[in-house]
Amino acid sequence: MSKTILVVTDNLPEQINGVVTTFRNLEKLAVLDGYRIVYLDPGQFLHFGCPGYPEVRLGLPWQIGAKIRALAPDHIHIATEGPVGLCARLYLDQHDVCYNTSYHTRFPEFVNKMYHVPESWTYGYLRWFHKHSGRVLTTTDTMVSELRSRGFHGDIRSWTRDVDRDVLRPTRDWPRSHDFGSRTRVVSVGRVSREKGLEDLLELHGEFDITVVGDGPQRGELEARYPGVQWLGYRTGSALADAYAQADVMCFTSRADTFGIVMIEAMSLGTPVAAYPVPGPQDVVEPGVTGYMDWDLSRAIRRCTGIDRALVREASLRWTWQACWEIFRQNLVPVTRL
């Protein structure tokens, strides 16, 4: 009989982001190992769009305790710190139920950028939120060190990621821009919102051919300001793979992400990554092998064009979902009572 892992999340399953992608890829590996993953998410409660960011749904998790008891999980993992995660945490602590948590996003920086809430306030909330977790999983060794430096206590572990290489397949081989003398083609993939810092790349539209894959609350404003940029909206599967594969460089502009699965996605198709030298890229990008990091994004992009794409693709193979699942499984804590 399989063991049940309850993942409590403030993400809807149809959302396109790193949290949803991670657990979707872990589901099939869990089954092979005798587990099944079930979810509590905003879609199971009354929910509404976050002000200024409607694709983020805020749930009102009425009677979440009854739902948890009905699922009778063997393990509970709280993946996010929003209303659903918060109510689950309060219920579990009140009833002395063991669980673990994960830290996926620089939430304080995001909230500060979107709503001007001081980062110190949000970090105080996050330290409180995670303090009773049996294990706190975060994305990289750099993030483990950063959380400890910000006063997080307890057992904090780094947790790797990968991409689904069976799904992310381009429809054909794409010629490189230098093959026919055009400008360097740069792609950005991710949410189009203030915390992603996309304008830093868009300001370079006179120097490079830029394509943006993704959507979000800032898209309308930026699309109007930068009509020379190609805006594709969300892409998945082969359409997303084509967007990566036909680009000479993928530019990751965020300074607030803790990892950035899109960087590995690009590398898996041989596309080098240009980024700022910040946590996330510092743990993913191998300078001169899979990309370059520089506070001058234009310089980082130009240096990336000299990288051998075959080496980029080969270097990406060190990331595997199997390793991601093993870390997740090994750090589960058993539910002792409900």
C-alpha positions as CSV (number, residue, x, y, z in Angstrom):
1,M,0.0,0.0,0.0
2,S,1.4,3.4,-1.0
3,K,2.2,6.1,1.5
4,T,0.5,9.4,1.1
5,I,2.4,12.7,1.0
6,L,0.1,15.8,1.4
7,V,1.6,18.9,-0.2
8,V,0.0,22.1,1.0
9,T,0.4,24.9,-1.5
10,D,-0.9,28.3,-2.4
11,N,-0.5,27.6,-6.1
12,L,-3.2,26.3,-8.4
13,P,-2.2,23.2,-10.4
14,E,-2.6,25.0,-13.7
15,Q,-0.2,27.8,-12.8
16,I,3.1,28.0,-14.6
17,N,5.9,28.5,-12.0
18,G,8.8,26.6,-10.3
19,V,6.8,25.3,-7.4
20,V,4.1,23.7,-9.6
21,T,6.7,22.4,-12.1
22,T,8.7,20.8,-9.3
23,F,5.9,18.8,-7.8
24,R,4.4,17.8,-11.1
25,N,7.8,16.2,-12.0
26,L,8.1,14.5,-8.6
27,E,4.6,12.8,-8.8
28,K,5.7,10.1,-11.2
29,L,8.9,9.4,-9.3
30,A,7.0,9.2,-6.1
31,V,4.6,6.5,-7.5
32,L,7.6,4.4,-8.6
33,D,8.9,4.5,-5.1
34,G,5.6,3.5,-3.4
35,Y,4.3,7.0,-2.6
36,R,1.5,9.2,-3.9
37,I,1.3,13.0,-3.7
38,V,-2.0,14.7,-3.0
39,Y,-2.6,18.4,-2.6
40,L,-4.5,21.1,-0.7
41,D,-4.5,24.3,-2.8
42,P,-6.6,27.4,-3.2
43,G,-8.8,25.7,-5.8
44,Q,-10.3,23.6,-3.0
45,F,-11.5,26.7,-1.1
46,L,-13.2,30.0,-1.8
47,H,-10.4,32.0,-3.5
48,F,-9.8,35.3,-5.3
49,G,-7.0,37.1,-7.2
50,C,-4.2,38.8,-5.4
51,P,-4.6,42.6,-5.7
52,G,-2.2,43.7,-8.5
53,Y,-1.3,40.1,-9.3
54,P,-4.5,38.3,-10.4
55,E,-2.9,35.1,-11.5
56,V,-1.9,34.5,-7.9
57,R,-4.9,33.1,-6.1
58,L,-5.5,33.7,-2.4
59,G,-7.5,31.0,-0.7
60,L,-9.7,31.2,2.3
61,P,-9.0,27.7,3.7
62,W,-12.2,27.2,5.8
63,Q,-12.1,23.9,7.8
64,I,-8.7,23.0,6.5
65,G,-8.2,20.7,9.5
66,A,-11.1,18.5,8.4
67,K,-9.6,18.2,4.9
68,I,-6.2,17.2,6.3
69,R,-7.8,14.5,8.6
70,A,-9.9,13.1,5.7
71,L,-6.7,12.7,3.6
72,A,-5.0,10.9,6.5
73,P,-1.5,11.5,5.1
74,D,1.7,9.7,6.2
75,H,3.7,12.9,5.6
76,I,2.8,16.6,5.3
77,H,4.9,19.1,3.3
78,I,3.9,22.8,3.4
79,A,5.3,24.2,0.1
80,T,4.3,27.9,0.4
81,E,3.8,30.5,3.1
82,G,0.5,32.1,1.8
83,P,-3.0,31.8,3.4
84,V,-3.4,28.0,2.7
85,G,0.1,27.2,4.0
86,L,-0.4,29.5,7.0
87,C,-3.7,27.9,8.0
88,A,-2.3,24.5,7.7
89,R,0.7,25.4,9.7
90,L,-1.5,26.8,12.5
91,Y,-3.7,23.8,12.6
92,L,-0.8,21.3,12.6
93,D,1.1,23.2,15.4
94,Q,-2.1,23.4,17.5
95,H,-2.6,19.6,17.2
96,D,1.1,18.7,17.6
97,V,1.3,17.2,14.1
98,C,4.8,16.9,12.5
99,Y,5.5,18.4,9.1
100,N,8.2,19.9,7.0
101,T,8.3,23.0,4.8
102,S,10.1,24.5,1.8
103,Y,11.3,28.0,0.9
104,H,11.1,28.5,-2.9
105,T,10.9,32.3,-3.4
106,R,12.5,35.4,-2.0
107,F,9.1,36.3,-0.7
108,P,10.3,39.5,1.3
109,E,11.9,40.9,-1.8
110,F,8.8,40.1,-3.9
111,V,6.4,41.7,-1.4
112,N,8.6,44.8,-1.1
113,K,8.8,45.2,-4.9
114,M,5.1,44.7,-5.4
115,Y,3.6,46.3,-2.3
116,H,6.5,48.3,-0.6
117,V,6.3,46.2,2.6
118,P,9.6,46.4,4.5
119,E,11.7,43.2,3.9
120,S,12.4,43.0,7.7
121,W,8.7,42.6,8.4
122,T,8.3,39.7,6.0
123,Y,11.5,38.0,7.0
124,G,10.2,38.1,10.6
125,Y,7.1,36.4,9.5
126,L,9.0,33.7,7.6
127,R,11.3,33.0,10.5
128,W,8.2,32.4,12.6
129,F,6.5,30.4,9.9
130,H,9.4,27.9,9.4
131,K,10.6,27.6,13.0
132,H,8.6,24.5,13.9
133,S,9.3,22.7,10.6
134,G,11.0,19.3,11.0
135,R,13.1,20.1,8.0
136,V,13.3,23.3,5.8
137,L,14.1,22.6,2.2
138,T,15.5,25.4,0.0
139,T,16.9,25.4,-3.5
140,T,20.7,25.8,-3.2
141,D,23.6,25.8,-0.7
142,T,23.8,29.6,-1.2
143,M,20.2,29.9,0.0
144,V,20.9,27.7,3.0
145,S,23.6,30.1,4.0
146,E,21.5,33.1,3.3
147,L,18.6,31.9,5.4
148,R,20.9,31.0,8.3
149,S,22.5,34.5,8.1
150,R,19.0,36.0,8.3
151,G,18.2,34.2,11.6
152,F,16.5,31.0,10.4
153,H,17.1,28.2,12.8
154,G,16.6,24.4,12.6
155,D,17.5,21.9,10.0
156,I,17.8,23.6,6.6
157,R,18.7,21.5,3.5
158,S,19.4,22.3,-0.1
159,W,17.2,20.7,-2.7
160,T,18.1,20.4,-6.4
161,R,15.9,20.7,-9.5
162,D,15.8,19.5,-13.2
163,V,13.7,19.7,-16.4
164,D,11.5,17.1,-18.2
165,R,13.7,16.4,-21.1
166,D,11.1,14.1,-22.7
167,V,8.6,16.9,-22.9
168,L,11.0,19.8,-23.7
169,R,11.9,18.8,-27.3
170,P,12.2,21.3,-30.1
171,T,10.4,20.7,-33.4
172,R,13.5,21.0,-35.5
173,D,17.2,22.2,-35.5
174,W,17.3,25.9,-35.5
175,P,20.1,27.9,-37.3
176,R,22.2,30.2,-35.3
177,S,22.0,34.0,-35.8
178,H,25.6,34.2,-37.0
179,D,24.8,31.7,-39.7
180,F,22.9,34.5,-41.6
181,G,24.4,37.6,-40.1
182,S,21.5,38.8,-38.0
183,R,21.7,40.2,-34.5
184,T,22.1,38.0,-31.4
185,R,18.7,36.5,-30.4
186,V,18.0,36.6,-26.7
187,V,15.0,35.0,-25.0
188,S,13.6,35.6,-21.5
189,V,11.3,33.1,-20.0
190,G,9.2,33.7,-16.8
191,R,6.5,35.8,-15.2
192,V,6.3,39.3,-16.5
193,S,6.1,41.2,-13.2
194,R,8.1,43.8,-11.4
195,E,10.2,41.5,-9.2
196,K,11.7,39.8,-12.2
197,G,13.6,42.9,-13.4
198,L,12.7,42.3,-17.0
199,E,13.2,46.0,-18.0
200,D,16.9,45.6,-17.5
201,L,16.9,43.3,-20.6
202,L,14.3,45.2,-22.5
203,E,16.4,48.4,-22.4
204,L,18.9,46.5,-24.6
205,H,16.3,46.0,-27.4
206,G,18.3,48.2,-29.8
207,E,21.3,45.9,-29.4
208,F,19.7,42.5,-29.5
209,D,16.6,40.7,-30.9
210,I,14.6,40.0,-27.8
211,T,11.8,37.6,-27.3
212,V,9.8,37.3,-24.1
213,V,8.0,34.1,-23.2
214,G,5.6,34.4,-20.3
215,D,2.8,36.6,-19.0
216,G,1.9,38.5,-15.9
217,P,0.6,41.8,-14.5
218,Q,3.3,44.0,-16.1
219,R,3.0,42.6,-19.6
220,G,0.5,45.2,-21.0
221,E,2.6,48.1,-19.7
222,L,5.9,46.7,-21.0
223,E,4.5,45.5,-24.3
224,A,3.3,49.0,-25.0
225,R,6.7,50.6,-24.1
226,Y,8.8,48.1,-26.0
227,P,6.9,47.3,-29.3
228,G,10.1,46.1,-31.0
229,V,10.3,43.1,-28.6
230,Q,8.5,39.9,-29.5
231,W,5.9,38.9,-26.9
232,L,4.8,35.2,-27.0
233,G,2.9,34.7,-23.8
234,Y,3.0,31.4,-22.1
235,R,4.5,28.4,-24.0
236,T,4.9,24.8,-22.9
237,G,6.2,21.6,-24.4
238,S,7.7,21.8,-27.9
239,A,6.6,25.4,-28.3
240,L,8.7,26.4,-25.3
241,A,11.6,24.2,-26.4
242,D,11.6,26.0,-29.8
243,A,11.7,29.4,-28.0
244,Y,14.8,28.3,-26.1
245,A,16.5,26.4,-29.0
246,Q,16.2,29.2,-31.6
247,A,17.7,31.7,-29.2
248,D,21.5,32.3,-29.0
249,V,21.3,33.3,-25.3
250,M,18.7,33.0,-22.5
251,C,18.8,36.0,-20.2
252,F,17.7,35.6,-16.6
253,T,17.1,39.0,-15.2
254,S,15.7,38.2,-11.7
255,R,17.6,39.0,-8.6
256,A,14.9,37.7,-6.3
257,D,14.5,34.0,-7.4
258,T,16.1,31.3,-5.3
259,F,16.8,29.0,-8.2
260,G,15.2,29.5,-11.6
261,I,14.3,26.3,-13.3
262,V,14.1,28.2,-16.6
263,M,17.9,28.4,-16.6
264,I,18.3,24.6,-16.6
265,E,15.6,24.3,-19.3
266,A,17.6,26.6,-21.5
267,M,20.8,24.7,-20.8
268,S,19.2,21.4,-21.6
269,L,18.7,22.7,-25.1
270,G,22.2,24.0,-25.4
271,T,21.3,27.6,-24.9
272,P,23.8,29.5,-22.6
273,V,22.5,31.7,-19.8
274,A,23.4,35.3,-19.1
275,A,22.5,36.5,-15.6
276,Y,23.4,38.7,-12.7
277,P,25.9,37.3,-10.2
278,V,23.3,36.6,-7.5
279,P,22.0,33.5,-5.6
280,G,20.2,31.2,-8.1
281,P,22.5,31.9,-11.1
282,Q,25.6,31.6,-8.8
283,D,24.5,28.0,-8.0
284,V,23.4,27.1,-11.6
285,V,25.6,28.9,-14.1
286,E,29.1,27.6,-14.7
287,P,31.0,30.6,-16.0
288,G,32.4,29.9,-19.5
289,V,30.7,26.5,-19.6
290,T,27.0,27.1,-19.4
291,G,26.9,30.9,-19.4
292,Y,28.2,34.1,-17.9
293,M,27.2,36.3,-14.9
294,D,27.9,40.0,-14.9
295,W,26.3,43.2,-13.5
296,D,26.5,44.4,-17.1
297,L,23.9,42.2,-18.8
298,S,24.9,43.3,-22.3
299,R,28.5,42.1,-21.7
300,A,27.3,38.8,-20.2
301,I,25.1,38.2,-23.3
302,R,27.8,39.0,-25.7
303,R,30.3,36.6,-23.9
304,C,27.7,33.8,-24.0
305,T,27.6,33.8,-27.8
306,G,31.1,32.2,-27.8
307,I,30.1,29.2,-25.8
308,D,29.9,25.7,-27.4
309,R,26.2,24.7,-27.2
310,A,27.1,21.0,-27.1
311,L,29.1,21.6,-23.9
312,V,26.1,23.6,-22.4
313,R,23.8,20.6,-23.1
314,E,26.3,18.1,-21.6
315,A,26.8,20.2,-18.5
316,S,23.1,20.4,-17.9
317,L,22.9,16.6,-17.4
318,R,24.2,16.9,-13.8
319,W,20.7,18.1,-12.8
320,T,18.2,15.2,-12.4
321,W,14.6,14.9,-11.1
322,Q,15.7,11.6,-9.5
323,A,18.1,13.5,-7.3
324,C,15.4,16.1,-6.5
325,W,13.0,13.3,-5.5
326,E,15.6,11.5,-3.3
327,I,16.3,14.7,-1.4
328,F,12.6,15.4,-0.9
329,R,11.9,11.8,0.2
330,Q,14.8,11.6,2.6
331,N,13.7,14.8,4.3
332,L,10.1,13.9,4.9
333,V,9.0,13.6,8.5
334,P,6.4,11.1,9.6
335,V,3.0,12.2,10.8
336,T,2.7,10.9,14.3
337,R,-0.9,11.9,15.0
338,L,-3.9,13.7,13.5
